[in-house]
Amino acid sequence: PFPPLRKPGRQGEGGGVSVPQEGQSRGESGGGSGGGVEPGSWTQPVVAPRCARTSQRQRTAHEVRNNPDLGVHPKVDLSDQTSISAISVYWFADRGHSVVGVEISELGIREFFTEQDLSYSEEPIAEIPGAKVFKSSSGNISLYCCNLFDLPRVNIGKFDRIWDRGAFVAVNPGDRKRYADVMLSLTRTGFQYFLCVLAYDPTKHAGPPFYVPDAEIERLFGSICNIHCLEKVDVFEERHKSWGIDYIIEKLYLFTEK
């Protein structure tokens, strides 16, 4: 199973994303290639998106908890950067994963723990002056408050899985190679790296979130990773017309080790 790709719609609205039930592979559910994901160590990089409003976040967490088979899956829109951090972190942790996240806003991290009613501790990161790490009392959530590019200075270890949603599309295009190198340096042998990107007409909207062409993904990750596009979701809403675009597609990629 995967975290939601779109935010919850109003009552009576159709649509959504089909996802497999617990123990069922994505191929069995018609969602594309790839299998189920076993609990392990995850990192969710976040580049400064603010957290969702309380009502949105609490509603989503409630829906996740009360749909254990994911038959009615909550939806999150990647182009709404405010709704990503808390939902993804909580979603993975609630399923038994150890989650490491990166967030540049200390306020956003504190809001996450407060609004999810989670006790936590904080401590400075000696290798990065002014940076901190916030850890849940349960021990399965660690959120680093720092610039993502400073992360290699910390002995953070390697990861089995990476869930990258709302970070890569926020990075300035000129920094993408540097970003990809950092993320791949954190992977363990046999890793699975899930990346969400957006496709729209870049001549009509400059971003952020930034348009990411398929060729760019191949250039940055293709020499090291097998690349699979698992899912494409139409996330266009009325508000996107103010961007000057008439379509926006979210793509979910899976990178595996060659």
Solvent accessible surface area in square Angstrom, and as a share of the most:
residue,aa,sasa,rsa
1,P,18,0.11
2,F,5,0.02
3,P,2,0.01
4,P,1,0.01
5,L,4,0.02
6,R,49,0.18
7,K,53,0.23
8,P,22,0.14
9,G,40,0.38
10,R,193,0.71
11,Q,188,0.83
12,G,81,0.78
13,E,94,0.42
14,G,64,0.62
15,G,78,0.75
16,G,37,0.35
17,V,16,0.09
18,S,76,0.49
19,V,19,0.11
20,P,0,0.00
21,Q,97,0.43
22,E,96,0.43
23,G,86,0.83
24,Q,56,0.25
25,S,31,0.20
26,R,1,0.00
27,G,46,0.44
28,E,119,0.53
29,S,30,0.19
30,G,69,0.66
31,G,12,0.12
32,G,35,0.33
33,S,63,0.41
34,G,32,0.31
35,G,33,0.32
36,G,40,0.39
37,V,18,0.10
38,E,121,0.54
39,P,85,0.53
40,G,26,0.25
41,S,33,0.21
42,W,2,0.01
43,T,1,0.01
44,Q,1,0.00
45,P,1,0.00
46,V,6,0.04
47,V,46,0.27
48,A,47,0.37
49,P,9,0.05
50,R,101,0.37
51,C,15,0.09
52,A,8,0.06
53,R,200,0.73
54,T,58,0.33
55,S,76,0.49
56,Q,30,0.13
57,R,1,0.00
58,Q,94,0.42
59,R,105,0.38
60,T,1,0.01
61,A,7,0.06
62,H,100,0.45
63,E,47,0.21
64,V,4,0.02
65,R,122,0.45
66,N,87,0.44
67,N,31,0.16
68,P,96,0.60
69,D,69,0.36
70,L,2,0.01
71,G,55,0.53
72,V,113,0.65
73,H,19,0.08
74,P,6,0.04
75,K,25,0.11
76,V,1,0.00
77,D,1,0.01
78,L,0,0.00
79,S,8,0.05
80,D,30,0.16
81,Q,40,0.18
82,T,64,0.37
83,S,3,0.02
84,I,1,0.00
85,S,10,0.06
86,A,1,0.01
87,I,9,0.05
88,S,2,0.01
89,V,5,0.03
90,Y,29,0.11
91,W,3,0.01
92,F,2,0.01
93,A,12,0.10
94,D,67,0.35
95,R,49,0.18
96,G,56,0.54
97,H,11,0.05
98,S,54,0.35
99,V,2,0.01
100,V,23,0.13
101,G,1,0.01
102,V,2,0.01
103,E,9,0.04
104,I,88,0.44
105,S,22,0.14
106,E,57,0.25
107,L,101,0.50
108,G,1,0.01
109,I,2,0.01
110,R,73,0.27
111,E,50,0.22
112,F,4,0.02
113,F,0,0.00
114,T,98,0.57
115,E,40,0.18
116,Q,21,0.09
117,D,132,0.68
118,L,54,0.27
119,S,76,0.49
120,Y,67,0.26
121,S,66,0.42
122,E,70,0.31
123,E,84,0.38
124,P,109,0.69
125,I,11,0.06
126,A,100,0.78
127,E,78,0.35
128,I,10,0.05
129,P,116,0.73
130,G,83,0.80
131,A,7,0.05
132,K,59,0.25
133,V,7,0.04
134,F,0,0.00
135,K,76,0.32
136,S,7,0.04
137,S,84,0.54
138,S,89,0.57
139,G,58,0.56
140,N,40,0.20
141,I,4,0.02
142,S,19,0.13
143,L,10,0.05
144,Y,25,0.10
145,C,15,0.09
146,C,11,0.06
147,N,67,0.35
148,L,9,0.04
149,F,40,0.17
150,D,38,0.20
151,L,1,0.00
152,P,72,0.45
153,R,128,0.47
154,V,18,0.11
155,N,145,0.74
156,I,27,0.14
157,G,37,0.35
158,K,103,0.44
159,F,7,0.03
160,D,34,0.18
161,R,41,0.15
162,I,1,0.00
163,W,1,0.00
164,D,0,0.00
165,R,2,0.01
166,G,1,0.01
167,A,0,0.00
168,F,1,0.00
169,V,0,0.00
170,A,28,0.22
171,V,9,0.05
172,N,92,0.47
173,P,64,0.40
174,G,76,0.73
175,D,47,0.24
176,R,9,0.03
177,K,102,0.43
178,R,133,0.49
179,Y,0,0.00
180,A,0,0.00
181,D,69,0.36
182,V,15,0.09
183,M,1,0.00
184,L,22,0.11
185,S,53,0.34
186,L,10,0.05
187,T,21,0.12
188,R,106,0.39
189,T,120,0.70
190,G,52,0.50
191,F,9,0.04
192,Q,36,0.16
193,Y,0,0.00
194,F,2,0.01
195,L,0,0.00
196,C,1,0.00
197,V,1,0.00
198,L,0,0.00
199,A,16,0.12
200,Y,3,0.01
201,D,34,0.18
202,P,64,0.40
203,T,122,0.71
204,K,103,0.44
205,H,32,0.14
206,A,86,0.67
207,G,20,0.19
208,P,87,0.55
209,P,6,0.04
210,F,30,0.12
211,Y,67,0.26
212,V,3,0.02
213,P,44,0.28
214,D,82,0.43
215,A,76,0.59
216,E,27,0.12
217,I,2,0.01
218,E,102,0.46
219,R,143,0.52
220,L,10,0.05
221,F,0,0.00
222,G,5,0.05
223,S,95,0.62
224,I,86,0.44
225,C,2,0.01
226,N,57,0.29
227,I,49,0.25
228,H,72,0.32
229,C,55,0.33
230,L,8,0.04
231,E,22,0.10
232,K,134,0.57
233,V,14,0.08
234,D,85,0.44
235,V,0,0.00
236,F,55,0.23
237,E,51,0.23
238,E,126,0.57
239,R,93,0.34
240,H,0,0.00
241,K,113,0.48
242,S,100,0.65
243,W,54,0.19
244,G,45,0.43
245,I,5,0.03
246,D,95,0.49
247,Y,98,0.37
248,I,0,0.00
249,I,44,0.22
250,E,0,0.00
251,K,27,0.11
252,L,1,0.00
253,Y,14,0.05
254,L,8,0.04
255,F,0,0.00
256,T,30,0.17
257,E,75,0.34
258,K,143,0.60
